[in-house]
Amino acid sequence: MSTFSYYDDGPNVKKLVKYGREMITLAEENKLYPKDDEMWNAAVTCGNKLTSFGSTWSKFNSINDLSVNEKKAFLHYLETKA
């Protein structure tokens, strides 16, 4: 028997949602781009898109749907996470 529900999000979707929540939290705590308003906003926007991934109303389907600054913010987050 499967370890997750048919209606549950898959592990990859859950990971992206987790990353999105962490990005938003770090930005709000001024730990991610504390002195760069444009990149701070890109990090929060990217986080919002990631948290909606997999939902029926989301227009976010892949990393290619992120803007240049959102991709940059996401890569920066991943690099600092590692």
VENDA-V599003 format. One line per field, one symbol per residue. phi: phi as a letter, one per 30 degrees, with the letter a starting at -180 (. if undefined). psi: psi as a letter, one per 20 degrees, with the letter a starting at -180 (. if undefined). burial: + if it has 9 or more other ideal C-beta (glycine too) atoms within 8 Angstrom, else -. Layout:
phi=???
psi=???
burial=???
This chain:
phi=.ddbdedddddddedddddddddddddddhcbhdcbddddddddddeddddcejddcdcdcadddddeddddddddeddddd
psi=qqiqqhiqqrhgghghggggghggghghjkiolhjngghgghggggggghhipiqhipjohrhiiqrghgggggggghhhh.
burial=------------++-++-++++++-++----++-----++-+++++++++++++---+-+-----+--++++++-+++----
